[in-house]
Amino acid sequence: MSSSRSDLDTPLNKDPLVGAELSLSDMILLIVDDSPVNLSLMSGIFRDRHKIKVANGGEKALRLAQSEPRPDLVLLDVVMPDVDGYEVCRRLKQDPATRDIPIIFLTGLVDPEEEKKGLELGAADFVTKPVNPPVIVARVSNQLTIKALRDRDRRNLEIIAREKQLLELEQAKTEKLMLNILPAPIADRLKKGEQNISGDHTDVSVLFADIVEFTRMSTQVSAAELVRLLNDLFSRFDMRAREIGLEKIKTIGDAYMVVGGLPTALENHAELCAEMAFGMLEDLQAFNELYGANFRLRIGINSGPVVAGVIGFTKFAYDLWGLTVNAASRMESTAPAGRIQVSEDTAKLLEGKYLLESGGVVECKGLGELSTRLLIGRRANS
C-alpha cells in the first residue's frame, strides 16, 4: 500500500525561472483528528509520502497551521470537542497567511448538507470515513500538486514583477540620461525610431560664454580641481537655463552654449538669452565669492535662422549650424572681459526693454564686418 520515500522523490516539474524542483515528498501534511486511532492510521498512510504534522484538536491545528513552516495541506476532522473543523477552516481562510492552504475534510458525517457547508467555507474536498487509502492518497496528491504548481507560478510572477521593476528603473535611467543629452521633443522622436532628425528654425537666439584666460588658469591648478570647479560653475548655468526655459546645447572646454527658441519656438527668445547672460554673471560672482576666485566671462548673443539636428550614432548629439551660430561665437570671442556683447539683430529684439551701448565693429568670417552692441542692464520700466 505504501511507497518508499525514494520512489516519491522524483521531481514533479522543473521551475524554468528559479530552477526549483517541485517534490511532493518535501511538502508538509497536517493531519487533524481528536481520535488517536485515526491519527495513527492516517499518519501511517502518509508517513512515507510526505512530511507529517499531527494535531489532536482544533486549537492545536490552528497554532501549527499559523507557525513556520506552514503546512501545504490540512486533512481536517469535522467533529472535535474544542474547536470543530468548520471553525478551524473558517479561521484559516480568513487569515491571509493561511487562506491558500488546501483543506480536505475527513469525517464520518455523510449528510450532503454537511459536505456543502464544508465546501462553502472554502475546503478543497470532502472525504467520508472509513477512508479508502488509495483514494485518499490520490486526492491528497492531486491537491498538493495543484498547490505546488500554484506556488511555483506565484514565485515566477514575483520574479517577473521584480525583473519588470528593475527594467523600468533602468529604462528611467536611460531616459533621464537621454534628456541630459537631448531636448525632450528630440529624445521622444528618437525613442519612436526616427532617424536623420533635423530642421530649419528661422528665429532663434544663440548665446556663447567662455572663461577669460582659462588656458593660463588651467596650468595653475590640478586636473581634478579644474574639473571640479568647472562642474560647479557649469551646473549653476545648467540650472539657470532650465529655470529660464533655454536649451543647453553643449560645453566645449570652458565654453558654454545655449539657445532660445528651439526645439520649441519662442517669441521672446532674445529676452530669455539676455536674462540668461545677466544670470550667468550673477552665478559667476557667487562662485568667485565661494572659492575666493577671480574668474571673468565673455558672453556673446546673436539672433537669426539656424539648422538644428542630431548627429552621430554611438555618441549622438543635438547641435546647431549656420551663420547665426558663427556670428554668436564671434560676438563672444570679441566681447570685452566681463561684458555681454550682442549683434545688431539681437539688439533690435531687445530695444525698449534693455539698456544697450555701442560695442564697435567686428569681423565675422562669412559675414564681413558686423556692428555690435553691449548689453548693460534692464530698463526700469521693463
C-alpha positions in Angstrom: 0.0 0.0 0.0 2.7 2.5 0.9 5.6 3.6 -1.3 9.1 4.3 -0.2 10.3 8.0 0.0 12.9 7.3 -2.7 10.1 6.4 -5.1 8.4 9.7 -4.4 11.5 12.0 -4.6 11.3 12.2 -8.4 10.7 15.9 -9.2 7.2 16.8 -10.2 8.5 19.5 -12.5 11.5 21.8 -13.0 10.8 25.5 -12.4 12.1 27.2 -15.6 12.7 30.6 -13.9 14.1 29.8 -10.5 15.4 26.3 -11.1 13.4 24.9 -8.1 12.2 21.3 -8.3 8.7 20.6 -7.1 8.8 17.5 -5.0 5.6 16.2 -3.2 7.7 14.3 -0.7 9.0 17.7 0.7 5.5 19.0 1.3 4.0 19.2 4.7 0.7 17.5 5.6 -1.1 18.5 8.7 -3.5 15.7 10.0 -6.1 16.9 12.5 -8.3 14.4 14.4 -9.3 14.0 18.1 -9.1 10.2 17.7 -5.6 8.7 18.4 -6.6 5.7 16.3 -7.4 7.9 13.3 -4.3 10.0 13.7 -2.2 6.8 13.8 -4.0 5.4 10.8 -3.7 8.5 8.6 -0.1 9.1 9.7 0.8 5.5 8.6 -0.7 6.1 5.2 1.2 9.3 4.5 4.4 8.9 6.6 6.5 7.7 3.7 4.9 10.1 1.2 5.1 13.5 2.9 6.4 15.3 5.9 3.8 14.9 8.6 2.4 17.1 11.5 -0.4 16.0 13.7 -2.9 17.8 15.9 -5.5 16.2 18.2 -7.7 19.2 18.3 -8.8 22.4 16.6 -6.8 24.9 18.7 -3.6 23.0 18.2 -4.3 22.7 14.5 -4.6 26.5 14.2 -1.3 27.0 16.1 0.5 24.6 13.8 -1.0 26.0 10.6 -0.1 29.5 11.6 3.5 28.8 12.6 6.5 28.2 10.3 7.0 26.1 8.4 3.3 26.2 7.5 1.6 23.0 6.2 1.0 22.6 2.5 -2.4 20.8 3.1 -4.6 20.1 6.0 -6.6 16.8 6.5 -9.2 18.0 8.9 -11.8 16.2 11.0 -15.1 17.9 11.5 -16.3 16.8 14.9 -13.8 17.8 17.7 -14.5 18.8 21.3 -12.7 22.1 21.5 -13.0 23.8 18.1 -14.8 21.9 15.3 -13.4 21.5 11.8 -15.7 24.1 10.3 -14.5 26.8 12.6 -10.9 25.8 12.0 -11.5 26.1 8.3 -13.2 29.4 8.6 -10.3 30.9 10.6 -7.7 29.6 8.3 -9.5 31.0 5.2 -9.8 34.4 6.9 -6.1 34.6 7.7 -4.0 35.9 4.6 -1.1 33.8 5.8 -3.1 30.5 5.6 -6.0 31.1 3.3 -4.3 29.4 0.3 -3.6 26.1 2.2 -5.9 23.5 0.7 -8.2 21.7 3.3 -9.7 18.3 2.8 -12.4 17.5 5.3 -12.2 13.9 6.6 -15.3 13.0 8.6 -17.8 10.3 9.4 -20.6 12.7 8.5 -22.4 11.6 5.4 -25.1 14.3 5.1 -24.8 16.2 1.8 -25.6 19.4 3.7 -22.5 18.9 5.8 -20.4 18.4 2.7 -22.0 21.5 1.1 -21.2 23.5 4.3 -17.6 22.5 4.2 -17.1 23.3 0.5 -18.8 26.7 1.0 -16.3 27.5 3.8 -13.5 27.0 1.2 -12.5 23.4 1.6 -11.0 21.8 -1.5 -12.5 18.3 -0.9 -14.7 16.4 1.4 -13.9 12.7 2.2 -16.1 10.4 4.4 -14.8 7.8 6.7 -13.9 5.0 6.7 -11.3 6.0 4.1 -10.1 4.1 1.1 -6.3 4.5 1.3 -5.6 4.7 -2.4 -8.5 7.2 -2.9 -7.3 9.5 -0.1 -3.7 9.2 -1.3 -4.8 10.2 -4.8 -6.9 13.1 -3.6 -4.2 14.5 -1.3 -1.6 14.1 -4.2 -3.9 16.0 -6.5 -4.4 18.9 -4.1 -0.7 19.1 -3.3 0.2 19.0 -7.0 -2.2 21.9 -7.6 -0.7 23.8 -4.7 2.9 23.2 -5.8 2.2 24.4 -9.3 0.3 27.4 -7.9 3.2 28.3 -5.5 5.6 27.9 -8.4 3.6 30.2 -10.6 3.4 32.8 -7.8 7.1 32.7 -7.3 7.6 33.1 -11.0 5.2 36.0 -11.1 7.1 37.6 -8.2 10.4 37.2 -10.1 8.8 38.6 -13.3 7.5 41.6 -11.3 10.9 42.3 -9.8 12.6 42.0 -13.2 10.0 44.3 -14.7 10.6 46.8 -11.9 14.4 46.6 -12.4 13.8 47.0 -16.2 11.6 50.1 -15.6 14.3 51.6 -13.3 17.0 51.0 -16.0 14.7 52.4 -18.6 14.1 55.5 -16.4 17.8 55.9 -16.0 18.3 55.7 -19.8 15.6 58.2 -20.5 17.0 60.6 -17.9 20.4 60.2 -19.5 18.9 60.9 -22.9 17.2 64.0 -21.6 20.5 65.2 -20.2 21.9 64.9 -23.8 19.0 65.9 -25.9 16.0 68.2 -25.8 12.8 66.3 -24.6 11.0 66.6 -28.0 14.1 65.3 -29.8 14.5 62.5 -27.4 10.9 61.5 -27.9 11.3 61.3 -31.6 14.5 59.2 -31.3 12.6 56.8 -28.9 9.9 56.4 -31.6 12.6 55.3 -34.0 13.0 58.4 -36.2 16.3 58.9 -37.9 18.0 61.9 -39.5 16.3 64.4 -37.2 16.9 67.9 -38.5 15.0 71.1 -39.2 15.2 74.8 -40.1 14.5 77.3 -37.3 14.1 80.8 -38.7 14.0 82.8 -35.4 16.2 81.8 -32.5 18.9 83.4 -30.3 22.2 81.7 -29.6 24.4 82.5 -26.6 28.0 81.6 -26.1 30.1 82.2 -23.0 33.6 81.3 -22.0 36.0 82.0 -19.2 38.7 84.7 -19.8 42.3 83.4 -19.7 41.1 79.9 -19.0 44.2 78.3 -20.6 46.6 80.1 -18.3 44.5 79.3 -15.3 44.3 75.6 -16.2 48.1 75.4 -15.8 47.9 76.6 -12.2 45.6 74.0 -10.7 45.4 70.2 -10.8 43.3 68.5 -13.4 40.9 67.2 -10.7 40.5 70.6 -9.2 39.9 72.2 -12.6 37.2 69.7 -13.4 35.6 70.2 -10.0 35.5 74.0 -10.4 34.1 73.8 -14.0 31.5 71.3 -13.0 30.3 73.5 -10.1 30.1 76.6 -12.3 28.5 75.0 -15.3 26.0 73.2 -13.1 24.9 76.6 -11.9 24.4 77.6 -15.5 22.5 74.4 -16.3 20.0 75.1 -13.5 19.5 78.7 -14.6 19.0 77.7 -18.3 16.4 75.2 -17.1 14.6 77.7 -15.0 14.6 80.3 -17.8 13.5 77.9 -20.5 16.6 77.8 -22.7 18.1 74.7 -24.2 21.7 73.9 -23.4 23.4 72.7 -26.5 26.9 71.8 -25.2 30.1 72.7 -23.4 33.5 72.7 -25.2 36.3 73.1 -22.7 35.5 76.3 -20.9 32.9 77.4 -23.5 29.1 77.1 -22.7 26.4 77.3 -25.4 22.6 77.7 -25.1 19.9 78.6 -27.4 16.4 80.1 -27.1 13.6 79.4 -29.5 14.2 75.7 -30.3 13.3 72.9 -30.5 10.1 74.8 -29.4 9.6 78.2 -31.0 9.6 81.2 -28.5 8.7 84.8 -29.4 10.9 86.2 -26.6 14.0 84.1 -27.3 16.3 87.1 -27.3 15.0 88.4 -24.0 15.4 84.9 -22.4 19.1 84.9 -23.6 19.6 88.4 -22.2 18.3 87.2 -18.8 20.5 84.1 -19.1 23.5 86.3 -19.6 22.8 88.5 -16.6 22.1 85.4 -14.6 25.4 83.9 -15.6 27.3 86.9 -14.4 25.4 86.7 -11.1 26.2 83.0 -10.8 29.9 83.7 -11.5 30.0 86.4 -8.8 28.6 83.9 -6.3 31.1 81.3 -7.5 34.0 83.6 -7.1 32.9 84.6 -3.6 32.6 81.0 -2.6 36.0 79.9 -3.9 37.9 83.2 -3.5 38.4 83.2 -7.3 38.5 86.0 -9.8 37.0 84.3 -12.9 35.6 86.5 -15.6 33.2 85.7 -18.5 32.9 86.9 -22.1 29.3 86.5 -23.3 28.0 86.9 -26.9 24.5 86.6 -28.3 23.2 86.6 -31.9 19.7 86.1 -33.3 18.6 84.7 -36.6 17.9 81.4 -38.5 19.8 78.1 -37.8 19.7 74.5 -38.9 19.4 72.1 -35.9 19.6 68.3 -35.8 21.0 65.1 -34.3 24.4 63.9 -35.5 26.4 60.8 -34.7 25.4 57.2 -34.0 27.2 55.9 -31.0 27.6 59.3 -29.3 24.9 61.3 -30.9 24.4 65.0 -30.1 22.0 67.7 -30.8 23.8 70.7 -32.5 23.2 73.9 -34.5 24.8 75.1 -37.7 24.7 78.3 -39.8 26.0 81.8 -40.0 23.9 82.8 -37.0 25.9 80.4 -34.8 29.2 81.6 -36.3 28.2 85.2 -35.6 27.2 84.4 -32.0 30.5 82.7 -31.4 32.2 85.8 -32.8 30.2 88.1 -30.5 31.5 86.1 -27.6 35.2 85.8 -28.7 35.5 89.6 -29.3 33.5 90.7 -26.2 35.3 92.7 -23.5 36.0 90.6 -20.4 33.1 90.6 -18.0 30.7 92.1 -20.6 27.8 90.9 -22.8 28.1 91.7 -26.5 25.2 91.3 -28.8 24.7 91.7 -32.6 22.5 94.4 -34.1 19.9 91.7 -34.9 19.7 90.8 -31.3 19.8 94.4 -30.2 16.7 95.2 -32.3 14.8 92.5 -30.4 15.9 93.9 -27.0 15.4 97.6 -27.6 12.8 99.2 -25.3 13.4 96.7 -22.5 17.2 96.7 -22.1 19.9 99.3 -22.0 22.5 99.0 -24.8 25.5 100.9 -25.9 27.7 100.8 -28.9 30.3 98.0 -29.0 32.1 98.8 -32.2 32.6 96.7 -35.3 34.0 93.2 -35.5 35.0 90.9 -38.4 32.9 87.8 -38.7 34.0 85.0 -41.1 31.5 84.6 -43.9 29.6 87.7 -42.8 32.2 90.5 -43.1 32.1 93.4 -40.6 29.3 93.4 -38.0 28.3 96.2 -35.7 27.9 95.2 -32.1 26.2 96.5 -29.0 27.0 95.9 -25.3 24.1 94.8 -23.1 24.5 96.8 -19.9 21.2 96.4 -18.0 17.4 96.3 -17.9 15.3 99.4 -18.3 13.4 100.4 -15.2 10.0 100.2 -16.8 10.6 96.8 -18.5 
